[in-house]
């Protein structure tokens, strides 16, 4: 298989109604995950992320990666202003 080959694999997700949904997911070998990122977070944030994952029928890893990528794209567009906006909110709520 070439570096840019795309293959499909079944992916199961437990829906809100308890039913198992199976869908085919396309994967690209060029996007392999080759490292771990581990950090601690407040339990309310984790619960909110788990709710999003359940609602979207995705894994926590997929949701975390999506939010990290979206945040990084926002930072690339707006620079430090983007980050300060969120860190300012975090200070005011703690």
N, C-alpha and C positions, 0 to 999 in steps of 0.2 A: 504494500500500500504506500502511496506517495505521501510526502509531507502535507500536501494540501488536500488529501482525500477527505471526503465527507462520508460518514456512515450513519445509520440510524440504529436506535436501540429503544426498546419499550421502557416506559417510565410509569410507575404506579404512584398515584396520589390518593390519599383518603379525603373524600369530600366532606363538607359540613353535615351532610345527611348520613354519613357513615358508609356510603357506597365507595367502592374502589374504582377509580377512573384510570384507564390505561390509555396512554397516548404515545405516539412515536416522536422521539426527540432527535433532531439532527445535531450531530456533534462534529466539530472540526478539530482535527489533530493539532493544528497550529495553535489552538487555544488551550492546550493541556495545562492543568494546574500542577505546578511543580514545587510549591512551597506552602507553608502554613502561616497564618496570621492569628495570633491568640491575644485576647485582651479581656479585661474585666469590664462589666457594664452594670448600671443599676438594674434591679430586677424588673421595674416597671417598663423600661425600654425593651428588655428581653421579651416580656409578655406582649407588648405591642408588636414587636417584630414577628413573634410566633403567630399572632392573630393575622397579620398580613400574609404570612406564609400559608396558613390554613386557607384563608380567603382566596388566595391566588392559586392554590394547589401546587405550591412549590416547596422546595426544601429551605430550611433556614440558611444554608450556605448560599443558595441561589439568590435569596432575598438580600442577604448581607452584601454579596458581591454586586448586585444591581444598585443598591443604595451607595456603596462605596464608589462605584463607577460614575453614578450620577453626580455625587458630590465632587469627585475629581474633575469631571467635565465642567461643573459650575465654577470651580476654583480656577481652572485653566482659562475660562472666559472672563471672569471678573477679578481674579487675583486675590490678594489678601483681604480685600473688601468683603468677598464672599465668606471667608472664614470668620472674620471679625463679627459679621452679622449673626452667625450661629453661636459663637462663643459668648457674645454679649447676651443673647437670650438665655444661655445656660447659666451664666452668673446671676441674672435677675431672678431665675426660678429656684435657685438653691438657697 
